[in-house]
């Protein structure tokens, strides 16, 4: 099975490992510590024979931290999956530090260029610039609609910070339901806004 992973890279130099408690989806809970939350998910879902392409989304920074963190990601995932027997390839897509709409559009096109028909897709939107999750959601919507992609997990790792700016209380949230809710909203047909609100209320109450 072809699997594609999209992960936003952080631009900071200080990296922390956590054992993330999963909110609402125990099937992706990993009992080890990871820097990148998606790697814990991949530790649970990858298996022998999987053909995996990891696309790292990098925003260039003055200290070159994002480039270094791409190497950290690869080393972490390779270490976790060393005995699983999956084939993993890596690719890095980047945008300038001072991105504009033209660069955002270019990145979206490059992400879409990595798609293949019928792939399972995983994504981590924990790190990166504010625009990255929007670009990723747009690309995944394109993948689901036009490439028959199965969007398996979109995850976000959350931590709190104490008075010394030390991170604690790591939690992993699976945002996939929100993605599919957006798909449903885009295909809803209603007479007016009030009817649409009632339909949305019914969907959310399920």
C-alpha positions as CSV (number, residue, x, y, z in Angstrom):
1,X,0.0,0.0,0.0
2,X,1.3,3.4,-1.0
3,X,1.4,5.8,2.0
4,X,2.2,9.5,1.8
5,X,3.2,11.5,4.9
6,X,3.2,15.3,5.0
7,X,4.9,16.9,8.0
8,X,5.5,20.6,8.8
9,X,9.0,21.2,10.2
10,X,9.7,23.5,13.1
11,X,12.1,26.5,12.7
12,X,13.3,26.4,16.3
13,X,16.6,24.9,17.4
14,X,15.4,23.5,20.8
15,X,13.7,20.2,20.4
16,X,11.8,18.2,22.9
17,X,10.7,14.6,23.0
18,X,7.4,13.5,24.5
19,X,5.2,10.5,25.0
20,X,1.9,11.9,23.7
21,X,-1.4,10.9,25.2
22,X,-3.8,10.5,22.4
23,X,-7.2,12.3,22.7
24,X,-9.9,10.1,21.2
25,X,-8.1,7.6,19.1
26,X,-6.1,4.9,21.0
27,X,-5.2,3.1,17.8
28,X,-2.5,5.6,17.1
29,X,-1.2,6.0,20.7
30,X,2.5,5.2,20.9
31,X,4.2,4.4,24.2
32,X,7.6,5.9,23.3
33,X,8.9,9.4,23.1
34,X,9.1,11.3,19.8
35,X,10.0,14.8,18.7
36,X,7.6,14.7,15.8
37,X,4.2,13.4,16.8
38,X,3.5,11.8,13.4
39,X,6.4,9.4,14.0
40,X,4.6,7.9,16.9
41,X,1.5,7.4,14.6
42,X,3.7,5.8,11.9
43,X,5.2,3.5,14.5
44,X,1.7,2.1,15.0
45,X,0.4,2.0,11.4
46,X,3.4,1.1,9.2
47,X,4.0,-2.6,8.4
48,X,6.2,-4.8,6.2
49,X,5.9,-4.1,2.5
50,X,4.5,-0.6,2.9
51,X,5.8,1.9,0.3
52,X,6.1,5.2,2.1
53,X,6.9,8.7,0.9
54,X,7.6,11.3,3.6
55,X,7.3,14.9,2.3
56,X,8.7,17.4,4.8
57,X,7.4,20.9,4.5
58,X,10.1,23.4,5.4
59,X,10.0,27.2,5.9
60,X,13.5,28.5,5.5
61,X,14.9,30.3,8.6
62,X,18.0,32.5,9.2
63,X,19.6,29.9,11.5
64,X,19.0,27.0,9.2
65,X,17.2,25.1,11.9
66,X,14.5,23.7,9.7
67,X,17.1,22.1,7.4
68,X,18.7,20.5,10.5
69,X,15.3,19.4,11.8
70,X,14.6,17.6,8.5
71,X,17.6,15.4,9.3
72,X,16.4,14.9,12.9
73,X,13.0,13.8,11.5
74,X,14.6,11.2,9.2
75,X,16.9,9.8,11.9
76,X,14.0,9.5,14.4
77,X,11.6,7.7,11.9
78,X,14.4,5.5,10.6
79,X,15.2,4.5,14.2
80,X,11.6,3.7,15.0
81,X,10.9,1.8,11.9
82,X,14.2,-0.1,11.5
83,X,12.7,-3.5,12.1
84,X,9.3,-2.9,10.5
85,X,10.3,-3.7,6.9
86,X,8.7,-0.7,5.3
87,X,10.3,1.1,2.4
88,X,10.6,4.9,3.2
89,X,11.8,7.7,0.9
90,X,12.1,11.4,1.9
91,X,11.6,14.6,0.1
92,X,11.8,18.2,1.3
93,X,9.7,21.1,0.0
94,X,10.5,24.6,1.1
95,X,9.2,28.2,1.0
96,X,11.2,31.4,1.9
97,X,11.0,32.8,5.4
98,X,9.1,35.8,4.1
99,X,6.5,33.9,2.1
100,X,3.9,35.6,-0.1
101,X,0.8,34.4,-1.9
102,X,2.9,33.4,-4.9
103,X,5.2,31.2,-2.8
104,X,2.2,29.7,-1.0
105,X,0.6,28.8,-4.3
106,X,3.9,27.3,-5.5
107,X,4.1,25.1,-2.4
108,X,0.5,24.0,-2.8
109,X,1.3,22.9,-6.4
110,X,4.4,21.1,-5.3
111,X,2.5,19.2,-2.6
112,X,-0.1,18.2,-5.1
113,X,2.7,17.1,-7.4
114,X,3.6,14.4,-4.8
115,X,0.2,12.8,-4.9
116,X,-0.5,9.4,-6.5
117,X,-3.8,7.7,-7.1
118,X,-5.5,5.9,-4.1
119,X,-2.8,6.5,-1.5
120,X,-3.3,6.6,2.2
121,X,-2.3,10.0,3.5
122,X,-1.1,11.0,7.0
123,X,-0.2,14.6,8.0
124,X,1.3,16.4,11.0
125,X,0.4,20.1,11.4
126,X,2.0,20.6,14.8
127,X,4.9,22.8,13.7
128,X,5.5,25.4,11.0
129,X,4.1,28.7,10.0
130,X,0.5,29.7,10.4
131,X,-0.2,29.3,6.7
132,X,1.1,25.7,6.6
133,X,-2.0,23.9,8.0
134,X,-4.2,25.9,5.5
135,X,-2.0,24.9,2.6
136,X,-2.0,21.3,3.8
137,X,-5.8,21.1,4.2
138,X,-6.2,22.5,0.7
139,X,-3.8,19.9,-0.7
140,X,-5.6,17.1,1.2
141,X,-9.0,18.2,-0.1
142,X,-7.6,18.1,-3.6
143,X,-6.1,14.6,-2.9
144,X,-9.4,13.2,-1.5
145,X,-11.5,14.6,-4.3
146,X,-9.4,14.1,-7.4
147,X,-6.9,11.3,-6.5
148,X,-9.2,9.1,-4.5
149,X,-6.9,9.4,-1.5
150,X,-7.8,8.0,1.9
151,X,-7.0,10.6,4.5
152,X,-6.1,8.5,7.5
153,X,-4.8,10.8,10.2
154,X,-4.2,14.5,10.5
155,X,-2.5,15.1,13.9
156,X,-1.6,18.0,16.1
157,X,0.7,17.7,19.1
158,X,-0.2,20.1,21.9
159,X,1.9,21.0,25.0
160,X,1.5,23.5,27.8
161,X,4.2,25.6,29.2
162,X,5.0,26.4,32.9
163,X,6.3,29.7,34.3
164,X,9.9,28.7,33.2
165,X,8.7,28.1,29.7
166,X,9.2,24.4,30.1
167,X,6.8,22.3,28.1
168,X,4.6,19.7,29.8
169,X,1.3,17.8,29.5
170,X,1.7,16.5,25.9
171,X,-1.5,15.5,24.1
172,X,-2.0,14.3,20.5
173,X,-5.2,15.4,18.8
174,X,-6.5,13.7,15.6
175,X,-8.0,16.4,13.4
176,X,-9.2,14.0,10.7
177,X,-12.9,14.3,11.6
178,X,-12.6,18.1,11.2
179,X,-11.2,17.5,7.7
180,X,-14.1,15.2,6.7
181,X,-16.6,17.6,8.2
182,X,-15.2,20.3,5.9
183,X,-15.7,17.8,2.9
184,X,-19.3,17.3,3.9
185,X,-20.0,21.0,4.3
186,X,-18.6,21.7,0.8
187,X,-21.1,19.1,-0.7
188,X,-24.1,20.1,1.4
189,X,-27.2,21.4,-0.5
190,X,-29.7,23.5,1.5
191,X,-32.3,26.0,0.8
192,X,-30.9,28.7,3.1
193,X,-28.4,29.3,5.9
194,X,-30.8,28.3,8.7
195,X,-31.4,24.9,7.0
196,X,-27.7,24.5,6.6
197,X,-27.1,25.3,10.3
198,X,-29.7,22.6,11.3
199,X,-28.1,20.0,9.1
200,X,-24.6,20.9,10.6
201,X,-26.0,20.6,14.1
202,X,-27.3,17.1,13.2
203,X,-24.0,16.0,11.8
204,X,-22.1,17.3,14.9
205,X,-24.4,15.6,17.3
206,X,-23.7,12.2,15.9
